[in-house]
Amino acid sequence: MEESTSIAWDAELAEMLADLSGTQDELLSVLGEKRRRIASGAVDGLDQIQQREQRVLERLEQCHERRKALLEKAGGAGLANDSIRSLAAALPEDQQGDLGEQVKTATTRMNLIRHQSLANWVLAQRALVHLSQMIEIIATGGRLQPTYGEGASSLATGNLIDQAG
């Protein structure tokens, strides 16, 4: 009976990690496409990418819920339940298979996703700053507005202290 329980654990972990891996791959693809579109200024398809990204994020949330349920179940069965890594390591060696490697790969991919998400955020912020500057140029006709003084006299000199030229 205990052996069948072990087999169920390794099968459940392997299935959850396979789903997570597929979801992470798809998210990396979406983030890459999003980055390319933002960088090239081709924002016309960003709404479709955002919808695709939302679907992938929902799948990632399902993986998280599944992970949480597995760890709760493991705790109830007296197994390690602080992480998937420790649960996989707690299985008998003949049941572990390549679970440890799958966990490492998932961890590496999640770090890559974090990095790509941050890169996309920075790129989006830079695009917003650029657009803001373009709007300012259009609004002012390309002329800088004086910080001090009134009217054209403040434009006549470069002096900040004395406007008399």
N, C-alpha and C positions, 0 to 999 in steps of 0.2 A: 504493500500500500504506500509506504514512504517513497519507494522508487517511482511510482506513478505520479506522486505529488511533485517530485524533483523534475520529472520529465515535463510536467505541466508548467512548472516555473520556467524552465529554460525555453520552452516553446512560447510561452506568453511574453517573456522578455525579448526573445528574438523577433517575434511579430511586432511588438511595440517599437523596438529599435528600427526595424525595417520601415515601418510607417513613418517614424520620425525622420529617418534618413531621406526618404522620398519627399517629405514635406520640406525639409531643409534644402534639398537640391532645387526644388521648385521656387522656394523663397529666394535663394541666391540668384536664380535666373531672373526673377521679377525685379530684384534690386539692381541687377546689372542692366537690364533694359531701361529701368527708370533712370539710372545714372547716365546712360548714353543719351537718352532723350533730353534730360535737363541740360547736360553739357553741350549738346548740339543746338539747343534752343527749339527743338521740335516738341513743343508742349501740346500739340493737337491730340495726341493719343494718351496723354497722362491720365485722363479720367478712366479709360479702359484699363490701364495698368493699375490704377488705384483700386478698381473693383476686383481685379485678379489678385492683387496683394491682400485685399480684405478676405477673400475666400481662403487664401493660403494661411493667413493669420488665424482664421477660424479653425482650420485643420491643425495648426500648431497648438492652439488652445485645447483641442480635443486630445492631442498627444499628451499635453500637460495633465489633463484630468485623468487620462488613462494611467499615467505614471503615478499620480497621487493615489489612485485606487489600488494599483499594484503594491505600492509601498505600505498602504494601510492593511491590505490583505497579508502581506509578508509579516508585518508586526503582529497581527493576530495569529499567525502560524509559528511565531517565535523565531523568525528569521531576521536578519539585518534589514532595517527599514529606514535608515537615514539617507540613503541614495541608491540609485539604480546600480552604480558602480559597486557599492558594498554588497548589495543583494546578489549581484552576479558573482562576486568573489566568494560569497558564502555558500554557493551551490557546490555540490561534490565536483571534484576535478573532472570526472568523466562526463559531467553534465554541462560544464562551462562552455565547451566548444570555443567559438571565437567571440563569445559575448564581450569579453574584456576589450578586444580590438574594436568591436562595434561601438562600445561605450566611448572609447578614446576618439574614434572617428566622429561620433555625434558631438562630443565636446569641442573638438577642433572646428567642426562646421559651425557650431553655435558662436564660437569666438569670431569666426570669419563673418558671420551674419551681423554680429555686433559692430565689427569694423566697417562693413559695407553700409550698414544703416547710418553710422556716424558720418562716413564719407558723403553719403547722399544728403544728410542734414546740412553739412557744411556747404556742399554745392548749392543746395536750395537757398541757404542764407546768403551766399554770395550773389546768386541770381536776383534775390530780392533787393539787395543793396544796389546792384547794377540798375535794376528797373527804377528804384527810387531816385537814383542820380539822373537817369534819363528823363524821368517826369519833371524833376527840378530844372533841368536844362530846357525842356520844352516850355515849362511855366514861366521861366525868367527870360526866355529868348536867348539863352546862352550867355547873358551878362550877369556877373556877380552882383548881388545886392550889397550895398554898403552896410557895414556893421554899425558905424557911428556917423552922425551928421544927418543932414536933411538935403534932399534934392541933389542937383548936379554938382554942387560945390564939393561934396565929399568924394566925388569921383575925380576931381581935378588934380588932387595931389596924392602922394603915397604916404603922407605924414599922418600918423595916428594921433599925435599930440596937438599940433597946430594946423588947422584947416587953411589958414591963410597961406597962399602959395608962394 
